Amino acid sequence: MSIPTWIENLSASFIFAYHFRLLNLLIFIFVAILLLAVPFVPNRMKGYAALFASLCVTVVSSAAAASALSGNTVDVTIAGDFIWGNLSFVVDPLSAWFILIINLIVVPGTWYSLGYLRGHAPSANFGLHNVMLVWVHVALCLVCTVQNSLAFIFVWEIMSLSSFLLVIFENRQRDVLRAGINYLIQMHISVMCLLIAFLIVYQSEGTFHFAGISSYFATHKPLSVFLLFLVGFGFKAGIVPLHTWLPHAHPAAPSHVSGIMSGVIVKMGIYGIFRIISFLHSDFLLTGNIVLIAGMVTGIYGVVHASVQKDIKRLLAYCTIENVGLIVMGIGLGLIGQHANNSFLMLAGYGSALFHVLNHALSKLLLFMGAGAVYHNLHTRNMDKMGGLFKVMPHTATLFLIGCLAIAGLPPLNGFLSEFILFFGFMKGIIASEATESIIIVMGVMTIALIGGLSVLTFTKSFGIMFLGTARTPLPPDLGEPSAAMRRPQYLAVALMLIVILTPFASFGLVSDIVSTVFYFPYRTPEMDSLSILLQKVSLVMIMFVATVIAFMLLRKIVARRLPAREDDTWGCASTYPAPRAQYTGGSFAKPVGKLFGGLLPFRKKFRRIADNDIFPKSARYDYSYGDCVERFIFAPVCKLFKRFSAVSLHIQDGRLQWYILYGLLFIIVIILLTWLNAI
């Protein structure tokens, strides 16, 4: 195939208007030139060049997504003698939904980086960071479109490597580099699992095309290969116990990178799970129960650990794990509905999962940008050293509060909508399911209730400790709101959340179309219509609630203008504290949870013991932290064994050429013996 034809076919796979092929080709070439030109732009302009390139990628990919969502699936196969066969790009409704979410998160995140990185520039890796922002955007879109197993692994690796380079932006710090390497190692374990699963399918079906996965599941028991895919994609999604990279990578990465990782990079694991279950033909109940239990464990584990954290970004990382648990629970409910041939449970499960992918991505981007604004000004992530920030950063505090309410699933914000659909689906599932299935569905209802309560506690603590009260440590004298480049992307995220709030029926209607198309069932049934009517009523109540709150705020503002203003200390229930540091801490707030779930939360404390004869001690020190039991009791022993093995085998690599030649000869002899014995 000639190069011009190859470029034209590839551009056609991502362009909406087929009737203007010349224009499409020019747009595609323009975007390609932008990607290559970003490294050569002057340092002070690299951020703007990266934002412009991401906008161009957004226009092209969103056009293809709009085409797919309107019923015109973009399907282009590039014939050629590739090692993986023909190279196929398909933008169907499922991939289109994830592409739109990718664009909604990456563009504000890149915009936010203009202000966040201003204090770091000029840096030795500043240019590389901006280039990787564009490349991770492209890789994310390609992951959602490529239909060949080996090509999928290739773009998956591009996504992992580019995000790794984004995480280690401040690589001179030992903890940052350590977190990045930890992330990279676990992503390659993920790739190994995916590659094994793809090779098993290839050995059976003789093709690397995704259609081979469907044909394999049609003729084989799917459990073993499905579990390989679940583990491979579970590492990326952060499903417990495959989550341990998240609490390290999020605090280490710049805040806009953390928002992109939590919003969309983690969701590529969810996309992979959705893509694989769309190929299943049998064993829906077994796989559904496995996925549902994994989701329940992940959700509870994530929110319990989030509730006791004092590092705000580590808290948000565990909150991501919690919400991934809710999404996976929705997938499990959909699989159980598919087993029962119950289209309502399928829509409630799969639909709430896809809807929550969008709502969580927007909320978490807003929260990470708010946390980044605080860190940018205070240079600390420890909430116990903050306090009273509402007075000096009112806009940031208000935006962070909106994010807290949304991510906690409280009305009237968008997080409530998807969690409500999931909860309603589980309640209906209790009635519609058989006795044995009802037991696990009842456990799902209890899990959602527990997660919701602990999530409210978690974000009550985080907002109260950070923004209310008085400052626990002296604040910088020039402390104020962050730059406009850091505030405006937060306003954009809130605006997108408001669109979802005001048009929930339209948003979920789009999700319903996607689910019915991917899983081949009609969703316009009386039960579906009842869900739509219920959602409309919920939306109306939420809009009325928002209007009432706004009216009261305006009334309060009008009345307050006529009254004299005065400022007093916060009432302390007849008790006054001697110093700001003696205020209630986040650790005290979450102590009951720490005691209740003590088995999941390894507690560590450091303090200087005061001598018995030290009547008036001059100083005292106390610090605490909660560990991750999976990391401490599973991964830490494995790492120790690996280190011991490495130490024992260290003498093999001694630098002597004759030994290396001997190793090669021994390898050849072993291969000959195994061949002679018909072992290989």
C-alpha positions as CSV (number, residue, x, y, z in Angstrom):
1,M,0.0,0.0,0.0
2,S,1.4,3.4,-0.9
3,I,2.0,6.0,1.8
4,P,-0.6,8.5,0.6
5,T,-3.4,5.9,0.6
6,W,-2.3,4.7,4.1
7,I,-2.5,8.3,5.4
8,E,-5.9,8.9,3.8
9,N,-7.4,5.7,5.2
10,L,-6.0,6.4,8.7
11,S,-7.3,10.0,8.6
12,A,-10.7,8.7,7.4
13,S,-11.0,6.5,10.5
14,F,-10.9,9.5,12.8
15,I,-12.9,12.1,10.8
16,F,-16.6,12.7,10.9
17,A,-17.4,14.1,7.4
18,Y,-16.5,11.5,4.8
19,H,-17.6,13.7,1.9
20,F,-14.6,16.1,2.5
21,R,-11.7,13.7,2.3
22,L,-9.2,16.3,1.1
23,L,-10.1,18.5,4.1
24,N,-9.9,15.5,6.4
25,L,-6.5,14.6,5.1
26,L,-5.2,18.1,5.6
27,I,-6.5,18.2,9.2
28,F,-4.9,14.8,10.0
29,I,-1.5,16.0,8.5
30,F,-1.8,19.2,10.5
31,V,-2.3,17.3,13.8
32,A,0.6,15.0,12.9
33,I,2.9,18.1,12.3
34,L,1.8,19.6,15.6
35,L,2.8,16.4,17.5
36,L,6.2,16.5,15.9
37,A,6.6,20.2,16.3
38,V,5.9,20.5,20.1
39,P,9.5,19.4,21.2
40,F,11.0,22.2,19.1
41,V,8.9,25.1,20.4
42,P,10.7,27.4,22.9
43,N,10.3,26.4,26.5
44,R,8.0,29.3,27.4
45,M,5.6,28.3,24.6
46,K,5.7,24.6,25.0
47,G,2.7,24.6,27.4
48,Y,0.6,26.6,24.9
49,A,1.7,24.4,22.0
50,A,0.7,21.2,24.0
51,L,-2.7,22.8,24.8
52,F,-3.2,23.7,21.1
53,A,-2.2,20.2,20.0
54,S,-4.6,18.6,22.5
55,L,-7.4,20.8,21.2
56,C,-6.7,19.6,17.7
57,V,-6.7,16.0,18.8
58,T,-9.9,16.7,20.6
59,V,-11.6,18.1,17.5
60,V,-10.6,15.2,15.3
61,S,-11.4,12.4,17.8
62,S,-14.6,14.0,19.0
63,A,-15.8,14.3,15.4
64,A,-15.3,10.5,15.0
65,A,-17.0,9.9,18.4
66,A,-20.0,12.1,17.4
67,S,-20.3,10.0,14.2
68,A,-20.3,6.8,16.1
69,L,-22.9,8.0,18.7
70,S,-25.2,9.2,15.8
71,G,-25.2,5.6,14.5
72,N,-22.4,5.8,11.9
73,T,-19.7,3.6,13.2
74,V,-16.2,4.6,11.9
75,D,-14.5,1.4,10.8
76,V,-11.3,1.5,8.7
77,T,-9.0,-1.4,8.1
78,I,-5.5,-0.8,6.7
79,A,-4.5,-3.8,4.8
80,G,-0.8,-4.7,4.9
81,D,1.8,-7.2,5.8
82,F,1.9,-6.2,9.5
83,I,3.0,-8.8,12.0
84,W,-0.5,-8.6,13.5
85,G,-2.3,-8.8,10.2
86,N,-4.5,-6.0,9.0
87,L,-4.5,-2.9,11.2
88,S,-8.1,-2.0,12.2
89,F,-9.4,1.2,13.8
90,V,-13.0,1.2,14.9
91,V,-14.9,4.0,16.7
92,D,-18.1,2.3,17.9
93,P,-20.5,3.8,20.6
94,L,-18.5,2.2,23.5
95,S,-15.1,3.7,22.4
96,A,-16.8,6.9,21.4
97,W,-18.1,7.4,25.0
98,F,-14.6,6.9,26.5
99,I,-13.1,9.2,23.8
100,L,-15.4,12.0,24.7
101,I,-14.6,11.6,28.4
102,I,-10.9,11.6,27.6
103,N,-11.2,14.9,25.7
104,L,-13.3,16.4,28.5
105,I,-10.5,15.6,31.1
106,V,-7.2,16.0,29.2
107,V,-7.9,19.4,27.7
108,P,-8.7,21.1,31.1
109,G,-5.9,19.2,32.7
110,T,-3.4,20.5,30.0
111,W,-4.8,24.0,30.4
112,Y,-4.4,23.8,34.2
113,S,-0.7,22.8,33.7
114,L,0.0,26.3,32.3
115,G,-0.4,27.8,35.7
116,Y,0.7,24.9,37.9
117,L,4.0,24.4,36.1
118,R,4.8,28.1,36.0
119,G,6.7,27.9,39.3
120,H,8.8,25.0,38.0
121,A,9.9,26.5,34.7
122,P,12.4,26.5,33.2
123,S,13.1,22.9,34.1
124,A,15.3,20.3,32.4
125,N,12.3,18.1,31.7
126,F,9.6,20.8,31.2
127,G,9.6,20.3,27.5
128,L,9.4,16.5,27.8
129,H,6.5,16.9,30.2
130,N,4.4,18.9,27.8
131,V,5.2,16.6,24.9
132,M,4.1,13.6,27.0
133,L,0.8,15.3,27.8
134,V,0.0,15.3,24.1
135,W,1.2,11.8,23.5
136,V,-0.8,10.4,26.4
137,H,-3.8,12.1,24.9
138,V,-3.2,10.4,21.5
139,A,-2.4,7.1,23.1
140,L,-5.6,7.1,25.2
141,C,-7.7,7.7,22.0
142,L,-5.9,5.0,20.2
143,V,-6.4,2.5,23.0
144,C,-10.1,3.0,22.5
145,T,-10.1,2.5,18.7
146,V,-7.5,-0.2,17.8
147,Q,-9.0,-3.7,17.2
148,N,-5.9,-5.8,17.0
149,S,-4.4,-7.5,20.0
150,L,-0.7,-6.8,19.3
151,A,-1.4,-3.3,18.1
152,F,-3.5,-2.8,21.3
153,I,-0.5,-3.9,23.4
154,F,1.7,-1.4,21.5
155,V,-0.5,1.6,22.1
156,W,-1.2,0.4,25.7
157,E,2.6,0.6,26.2
158,I,2.8,4.1,24.7
159,M,0.1,5.1,27.2
160,S,1.9,3.6,30.2
161,L,5.3,4.9,29.3
162,S,4.1,8.4,28.6
163,S,2.1,8.5,31.8
164,F,5.2,7.2,33.7
165,L,7.2,10.1,32.4
166,L,4.4,12.5,33.5
167,V,4.4,11.0,37.0
168,I,8.2,11.4,37.5
169,F,8.2,15.1,36.5
170,E,10.0,16.0,39.8
171,N,12.3,13.0,39.5
172,R,15.0,14.5,41.7
173,Q,12.9,13.6,44.7
174,R,13.6,10.0,45.7
175,D,10.0,9.2,46.6
176,V,8.7,10.5,43.2
177,L,11.1,8.3,41.3
178,R,10.3,5.3,43.5
179,A,6.6,5.8,42.9
180,G,7.1,6.1,39.2
181,I,9.1,2.9,38.9
182,N,6.6,1.1,41.1
183,Y,3.9,2.2,38.6
184,L,5.9,1.2,35.6
185,I,6.6,-2.3,37.0
186,Q,3.0,-3.0,37.9
187,M,1.9,-1.8,34.4
188,H,4.2,-4.3,32.8
189,I,2.8,-7.1,35.0
190,S,-0.5,-5.9,33.6
191,V,0.8,-6.1,30.0
192,M,2.2,-9.6,30.7
193,C,-1.3,-10.9,31.7
194,L,-3.0,-9.2,28.7
195,L,-0.4,-10.6,26.3
196,I,-0.8,-14.2,27.7
197,A,-4.5,-13.9,27.2
198,F,-4.2,-12.6,23.7
199,L,-1.7,-15.3,22.8
200,I,-4.1,-18.0,24.1
201,V,-6.8,-16.6,21.9
202,Y,-4.4,-16.4,18.9
203,Q,-3.3,-20.0,19.4
204,S,-6.9,-21.2,19.2
205,E,-8.3,-18.8,16.6
206,G,-5.3,-17.9,14.5
207,T,-6.0,-14.2,14.5
208,F,-5.0,-11.1,16.5
209,H,-8.2,-9.3,15.6
210,F,-10.6,-8.7,18.5
211,A,-13.2,-10.8,16.7
212,G,-11.1,-13.8,17.6
213,I,-11.8,-13.1,21.3
214,S,-15.5,-13.4,20.6
215,S,-15.2,-16.6,18.6
216,Y,-12.9,-18.1,21.3
217,F,-15.5,-17.4,24.1
218,A,-18.2,-18.9,21.8
219,T,-16.3,-22.3,21.7
220,H,-14.4,-22.4,25.0
221,K,-15.1,-22.0,28.7
222,P,-14.3,-18.3,29.2
223,L,-13.3,-18.3,32.9
224,S,-9.5,-18.7,32.7
225,V,-8.9,-16.3,29.9
226,F,-11.5,-13.8,31.3
227,L,-9.6,-13.9,34.7
228,L,-6.4,-13.1,32.9
229,F,-8.0,-10.1,31.2
230,L,-9.6,-9.1,34.5
231,V,-6.2,-9.1,36.2
232,G,-4.5,-7.3,33.4
233,F,-7.1,-4.5,33.2
234,G,-7.5,-4.6,36.9
235,F,-4.0,-3.4,37.5
236,K,-4.7,-0.3,35.4
237,A,-8.2,0.2,37.0
238,G,-6.9,-0.2,40.6
239,I,-9.1,-3.1,41.6
240,V,-8.0,-4.5,45.0
241,P,-5.6,-6.2,45.5
242,L,-4.0,-4.8,42.3
243,H,-4.2,-1.2,43.4
244,T,-1.0,-0.5,45.3
245,W,0.5,1.8,42.7
246,L,-2.3,4.3,43.0
247,P,-1.6,5.7,46.5
248,H,2.0,6.3,45.5
249,A,1.7,7.6,42.0
250,H,-1.1,10.2,42.6
251,P,0.8,12.1,45.4
252,A,4.0,11.9,43.4
253,A,2.6,13.3,40.1
254,P,1.8,16.9,39.5
255,S,-1.8,17.6,40.3
256,H,-3.0,18.0,36.7
257,V,-1.4,14.6,35.9
258,S,-3.1,13.1,39.0
259,G,-6.4,14.4,37.6
260,I,-5.8,12.9,34.2
261,M,-4.7,9.6,35.7
262,S,-7.7,9.3,38.0
263,G,-10.1,10.6,35.4
264,V,-9.2,8.7,32.3
265,I,-6.0,6.6,32.5
266,V,-7.4,4.5,35.3
267,K,-10.7,4.2,33.3
268,M,-8.8,2.5,30.5
269,G,-8.9,-0.6,32.7
270,I,-12.7,-0.2,32.9
271,Y,-12.8,0.2,29.1
272,G,-10.9,-3.0,28.7
273,I,-13.2,-4.9,31.0
274,F,-16.2,-3.6,29.1
275,R,-14.7,-4.5,25.8
276,I,-14.0,-8.1,27.0
277,I,-17.4,-8.7,28.5
278,S,-19.0,-7.6,25.3
279,F,-17.5,-10.7,23.7
280,L,-18.8,-13.2,26.3
281,H,-21.4,-15.8,25.3
282,S,-21.8,-17.8,28.4
283,D,-21.0,-18.1,32.2
284,F,-22.5,-14.7,32.8
285,L,-23.6,-15.6,36.4
286,L,-20.2,-16.9,37.4
287,T,-18.2,-14.0,35.9
288,G,-20.8,-11.6,37.2
289,N,-20.5,-12.8,40.8
290,I,-16.7,-12.6,40.5
291,V,-16.8,-9.1,39.2
292,L,-19.4,-8.0,41.7
293,I,-17.4,-9.3,44.7
294,A,-14.3,-7.7,43.4
295,G,-16.2,-4.4,43.1
296,M,-17.6,-4.6,46.6
297,V,-14.1,-5.4,48.1
298,T,-12.5,-2.6,46.1
299,G,-15.2,0.0,47.1
300,I,-15.1,-0.8,50.8
301,Y,-11.3,-1.1,50.9
302,G,-10.8,2.2,49.1
303,V,-13.2,4.3,51.2
304,V,-12.0,2.9,54.5
305,H,-8.4,3.8,53.6
306,A,-9.5,7.2,52.2
307,S,-11.2,8.1,55.5
308,V,-8.1,7.9,57.6
309,Q,-5.5,9.6,55.3
310,K,-3.9,12.9,56.2
311,D,-2.2,13.4,52.8
312,I,-5.0,15.0,50.6
313,K,-3.7,13.5,47.3
314,R,-3.3,10.1,48.9
315,L,-6.9,10.4,50.2
316,L,-8.1,11.2,46.7
317,A,-6.1,8.2,45.3
318,Y,-8.0,5.9,47.7
319,C,-11.2,7.6,46.7
320,T,-10.5,6.7,43.1
321,I,-10.2,3.1,44.2
322,E,-13.5,3.4,46.0
323,N,-15.3,4.7,42.9
324,V,-13.7,2.1,40.7
325,G,-15.3,-0.4,43.1
326,L,-18.7,1.2,42.4
327,I,-18.2,1.1,38.7
328,V,-17.1,-2.6,38.8
329,M,-20.1,-3.4,40.9
330,G,-22.3,-1.9,38.2
331,I,-20.6,-4.2,35.6
332,G,-21.2,-7.2,37.9
333,L,-24.9,-6.3,38.2
334,G,-25.1,-6.0,34.4
335,L,-23.5,-9.5,33.9
336,I,-26.0,-11.0,36.4
337,G,-28.8,-9.3,34.5
338,Q,-27.4,-10.7,31.2
339,H,-27.5,-14.2,32.8
340,A,-31.2,-13.7,33.8
341,N,-32.0,-12.1,30.4
342,N,-33.2,-9.1,32.4
343,S,-32.7,-6.0,30.2
344,F,-33.5,-3.7,33.2
345,L,-30.7,-5.0,35.3
346,M,-28.4,-4.8,32.3
347,L,-29.2,-1.2,31.7
348,A,-29.1,-0.3,35.4
349,G,-25.7,-2.1,35.9
350,Y,-23.9,-1.3,32.7
351,G,-25.5,2.1,32.3
352,S,-24.7,3.3,35.9
353,A,-21.1,2.1,35.4
354,L,-20.6,4.1,32.2
355,F,-22.4,7.1,33.6
356,H,-20.3,7.0,36.8
357,V,-17.1,6.9,34.6
358,L,-18.1,10.4,33.4
359,N,-19.3,11.7,36.7
360,H,-16.3,10.5,38.7
361,A,-13.8,11.8,36.0
362,L,-15.2,15.3,36.2
363,S,-15.4,15.4,40.0
364,K,-12.0,13.9,40.5
365,L,-10.4,16.3,38.0
366,L,-12.0,19.2,40.0
367,L,-10.7,17.9,43.3
368,F,-7.2,17.3,42.1
369,M,-7.0,20.7,40.6
370,G,-8.2,22.2,44.0
371,A,-5.7,20.1,45.9
372,G,-3.0,21.3,43.5
373,A,-4.0,24.9,44.1
374,V,-3.6,24.4,47.8
375,Y,-0.3,22.6,47.4
376,H,1.0,25.2,45.0
377,N,0.5,27.9,47.7
378,L,1.4,26.0,50.9
379,H,3.9,23.3,49.5
380,T,2.4,20.7,51.8
381,R,-0.2,17.9,51.3
382,N,-0.6,17.3,55.0
383,M,-4.2,18.4,55.9
384,D,-3.3,18.5,59.6
385,K,-1.0,21.5,58.8
386,M,-3.7,23.4,57.1
387,G,-6.9,25.2,58.3
388,G,-8.7,28.5,57.8
389,L,-8.0,28.5,54.0
390,F,-11.6,29.5,53.2
391,K,-10.8,33.1,54.2
392,V,-7.8,33.5,52.0
393,M,-8.8,31.2,49.1
394,P,-12.7,31.5,48.9
395,H,-13.0,30.5,45.2
396,T,-10.8,27.5,45.6
397,A,-12.6,26.4,48.7
398,T,-16.0,26.7,47.1
399,L,-14.9,24.8,44.0
400,F,-13.4,22.1,46.2
401,L,-16.6,21.9,48.2
402,I,-18.6,21.3,45.0
403,G,-16.2,18.5,44.1
404,C,-16.5,17.0,47.6
405,L,-20.3,17.0,47.4
406,A,-20.2,15.4,43.9
407,I,-17.8,12.7,44.7
408,A,-19.6,11.8,47.9
409,G,-22.7,11.1,45.9
410,L,-24.8,13.8,47.6
411,P,-27.7,15.5,45.8
412,P,-28.0,17.7,43.8
413,L,-24.7,17.1,42.1
414,N,-23.9,14.6,39.3
415,G,-22.3,11.9,41.4
416,F,-25.6,11.3,43.0
417,L,-27.3,10.5,39.7
418,S,-25.1,7.5,38.7
419,E,-25.0,6.2,42.3
420,F,-28.8,6.5,42.5
421,I,-29.2,4.5,39.3
422,L,-26.8,1.8,40.6
423,F,-28.6,1.6,44.0
424,F,-32.0,1.5,42.3
425,G,-30.8,-1.3,40.0
426,F,-29.7,-3.3,43.0
427,M,-33.0,-2.8,44.8
428,K,-34.9,-4.0,41.8
429,G,-32.4,-6.9,41.4
430,I,-33.4,-8.2,44.9
431,I,-37.0,-8.6,43.6
432,A,-36.2,-9.9,40.2
433,S,-33.4,-12.4,41.1
434,E,-33.6,-15.9,42.5
435,A,-32.8,-16.6,46.1
436,T,-29.2,-17.5,45.6
437,E,-28.6,-14.5,43.5
438,S,-30.5,-12.2,45.8
439,I,-28.1,-12.8,48.7
440,I,-25.1,-11.3,46.8
441,I,-27.3,-8.5,45.5
442,V,-28.4,-7.6,49.1
443,M,-24.7,-7.5,50.0
444,G,-24.3,-5.1,47.1
445,V,-27.0,-2.8,48.5
446,M,-25.4,-2.9,52.0
447,T,-22.0,-2.1,50.4
448,I,-23.3,0.9,48.5
449,A,-24.9,2.2,51.7
450,L,-21.6,1.7,53.7
451,I,-19.5,3.3,51.0
452,G,-21.9,6.3,50.8
453,G,-21.7,6.9,54.6
454,L,-18.0,6.6,54.8
455,S,-17.5,8.8,51.7
456,V,-19.5,11.6,53.4
457,L,-17.3,11.3,56.5
458,T,-14.2,11.3,54.4
459,F,-14.9,14.5,52.6
460,T,-16.5,16.2,55.6
461,K,-13.1,15.7,57.3
462,S,-11.0,16.8,54.3
463,F,-12.9,20.0,53.6
464,G,-13.4,20.9,57.3
465,I,-9.7,20.3,58.3
466,M,-8.4,22.2,55.2
467,F,-10.6,25.2,54.8
468,L,-12.5,25.8,58.1
469,G,-11.3,26.8,61.5
470,T,-8.1,28.7,61.8
471,A,-4.6,28.0,60.4
472,R,-2.8,25.3,62.3
473,T,0.6,26.6,61.1
474,P,1.5,30.1,60.0
475,L,0.4,30.9,56.5
476,P,2.5,32.8,54.0
477,P,1.7,36.5,54.2
478,D,1.0,36.8,50.4
479,L,-1.3,33.7,50.3
480,G,-4.2,34.1,48.0
481,E,-6.1,32.6,45.1
482,P,-4.0,30.7,42.4
483,S,-3.5,32.2,38.9
484,A,-6.3,32.5,36.4
485,A,-4.8,29.6,34.4
486,M,-5.4,27.4,37.4
487,R,-8.8,28.7,38.3
488,R,-10.5,28.7,34.9
489,P,-10.1,25.0,34.2
490,Q,-11.9,24.4,37.5
491,Y,-14.8,26.6,36.4
492,L,-14.9,24.6,33.2
493,A,-15.1,21.3,35.1
494,V,-18.0,22.7,37.3
495,A,-19.7,23.9,34.1
496,L,-19.5,20.4,32.6
497,M,-20.9,19.0,35.9
498,L,-23.8,21.4,35.8
499,I,-24.6,20.3,32.2
500,V,-24.9,16.7,33.4
501,I,-27.0,17.9,36.4
502,L,-29.4,19.9,34.3
503,T,-29.7,17.2,31.5
504,P,-29.5,13.9,33.3
505,F,-32.2,12.3,31.1
506,A,-30.3,13.2,27.9
507,S,-27.0,12.0,29.4
508,F,-28.3,8.7,30.6
509,G,-30.3,8.4,27.4
510,L,-27.1,8.5,25.5
511,V,-25.6,5.8,27.9
512,S,-28.7,3.7,27.3
513,D,-28.2,3.8,23.6
514,I,-24.6,2.7,24.0
515,V,-25.5,-0.2,26.3
516,S,-28.3,-1.4,24.1
517,T,-26.1,-1.2,21.0
518,V,-23.1,-3.0,22.6
519,F,-25.0,-5.7,24.3
520,Y,-27.8,-6.1,21.7
521,F,-31.0,-5.7,23.6
522,P,-34.0,-3.3,23.3
523,Y,-34.1,-0.8,26.2
524,R,-37.5,0.8,25.4
525,T,-39.5,-1.5,27.6
526,P,-42.1,-0.4,30.3
527,E,-39.5,-1.0,33.1
528,M,-37.0,1.2,31.2
529,D,-39.5,3.9,30.8
530,S,-40.2,3.8,34.5
531,L,-36.5,4.3,35.2
532,S,-36.5,7.3,32.8
533,I,-39.6,8.8,34.4
534,L,-38.0,8.3,37.9
535,L,-34.8,10.0,36.7
536,Q,-36.8,12.9,35.3
537,K,-38.5,13.4,38.7
538,V,-35.2,13.2,40.6
539,S,-33.7,15.8,38.2
540,L,-36.7,18.1,38.7
541,V,-36.3,17.8,42.5
542,M,-32.6,18.5,42.3
543,I,-33.2,21.6,40.1
544,M,-35.8,22.9,42.5
545,F,-33.4,22.3,45.4
546,V,-30.6,24.2,43.7
547,A,-33.0,27.1,42.8
548,T,-34.2,27.3,46.4
549,V,-30.6,27.4,47.8
550,I,-29.6,30.1,45.3
551,A,-32.8,32.1,46.2
552,F,-31.9,31.9,50.0
553,M,-28.3,32.9,49.3
554,L,-29.5,36.0,47.4
555,L,-32.0,36.8,50.1
556,R,-29.3,36.5,52.7
557,K,-27.0,38.7,50.8
558,I,-29.6,41.4,50.4
559,V,-30.5,41.3,54.1
560,A,-26.9,41.2,55.2
561,R,-26.1,44.4,53.4
562,R,-28.4,46.4,55.8
563,L,-26.8,44.9,58.9
564,P,-23.5,45.8,60.5
565,A,-20.8,43.1,60.1
566,R,-18.6,41.9,62.9
567,E,-16.0,39.1,63.2
568,D,-15.7,36.8,66.2
569,D,-13.9,33.6,67.1
570,T,-15.7,30.4,66.2
571,W,-17.9,29.1,69.1
572,G,-16.1,26.2,70.8
573,C,-18.9,24.8,72.9
574,A,-17.8,26.8,76.0
575,S,-14.3,25.5,75.5
576,T,-11.4,27.6,74.1
577,Y,-8.2,26.1,72.8
578,P,-4.9,27.6,73.8
579,A,-3.3,27.5,70.3
580,P,-4.4,26.9,66.7
581,R,-2.5,23.6,66.6
582,A,-4.8,22.3,69.4
583,Q,-7.8,22.2,67.1
584,Y,-9.5,19.0,66.2
585,T,-7.3,17.1,63.7
586,G,-8.2,14.8,60.8
587,G,-6.6,11.9,62.7
588,S,-9.0,12.4,65.7
589,F,-12.0,12.8,63.3
590,A,-11.2,9.4,61.6
591,K,-10.0,7.6,64.8
592,P,-13.3,5.6,65.2
593,V,-13.1,4.3,61.7
594,G,-9.4,3.4,62.3
595,K,-10.4,1.3,65.3
596,L,-13.4,-0.3,63.6
597,F,-11.4,-1.4,60.6
598,G,-8.1,-2.0,62.5
599,G,-7.4,-5.2,60.6
600,L,-7.4,-3.4,57.3
601,L,-5.4,-0.3,58.5
602,P,-1.9,-1.0,59.9
603,F,-1.4,1.9,62.3
604,R,2.0,3.5,62.9
605,K,2.9,6.3,65.2
606,K,6.1,8.1,66.0
607,F,6.5,10.3,69.1
608,R,9.2,11.4,71.6
609,R,8.4,9.9,74.9
610,I,8.4,12.4,77.8
611,A,10.5,11.4,80.8
612,D,8.7,11.0,84.1
613,N,10.8,13.7,85.8
614,D,10.3,16.2,82.9
615,I,7.6,18.4,84.5
616,F,7.7,21.1,82.0
617,P,8.8,19.6,78.6
618,K,10.0,22.2,76.1
619,S,8.9,20.2,73.1
620,A,6.9,17.2,72.1
621,R,6.5,15.4,68.8
622,Y,3.8,13.0,67.6
623,D,3.2,11.7,64.1
624,Y,1.0,8.9,62.8
625,S,0.2,7.1,59.5
626,Y,-2.0,4.3,58.3
627,G,-0.5,1.7,56.0
628,D,-2.0,-0.4,53.3
629,C,-2.5,-4.0,54.5
630,V,-2.2,-5.5,51.0
631,E,1.1,-3.7,50.4
632,R,2.4,-4.6,53.8
633,F,1.4,-8.2,54.1
634,I,1.4,-9.4,50.5
635,F,3.6,-7.2,48.2
636,A,6.3,-6.4,50.8
637,P,7.1,-10.1,51.5
638,V,7.2,-10.8,47.8
639,C,9.6,-7.9,47.2
640,K,11.8,-9.2,50.1
641,L,11.9,-12.7,48.5
642,F,12.8,-11.1,45.1
643,K,15.6,-9.1,46.7
644,R,17.0,-12.2,48.4
645,F,16.9,-14.1,45.1
646,S,18.6,-11.2,43.4
647,A,21.3,-11.2,46.0
648,V,21.9,-14.9,45.7
649,S,22.1,-14.8,41.9
650,L,24.3,-11.7,41.8
651,H,27.5,-13.6,41.3
652,I,26.2,-14.8,37.9
653,Q,26.8,-11.3,36.4
654,D,30.5,-10.9,37.3
655,G,31.6,-9.2,34.1
656,R,33.8,-12.0,32.7
657,L,33.3,-12.7,29.0
658,Q,34.2,-16.5,29.3
659,W,31.3,-17.0,31.7
660,Y,28.8,-15.4,29.4
661,I,30.0,-17.6,26.5
662,L,29.6,-20.6,28.8
663,Y,26.0,-19.5,29.6
664,G,25.2,-19.3,25.9
665,L,26.6,-22.8,25.3
666,L,24.7,-24.3,28.2
667,F,21.5,-22.7,26.9
668,I,22.0,-24.2,23.4
669,I,22.7,-27.7,25.0
670,V,19.5,-27.5,27.1
671,I,17.5,-26.6,24.0
672,I,19.0,-29.5,22.0
673,L,18.2,-31.9,24.9
674,L,14.6,-30.7,25.2
675,T,14.1,-31.0,21.5
676,W,15.6,-34.6,21.4
677,L,13.2,-35.5,24.3
678,N,10.2,-34.0,22.4
679,A,9.7,-31.7,25.4
680,I,9.4,-28.6,23.1
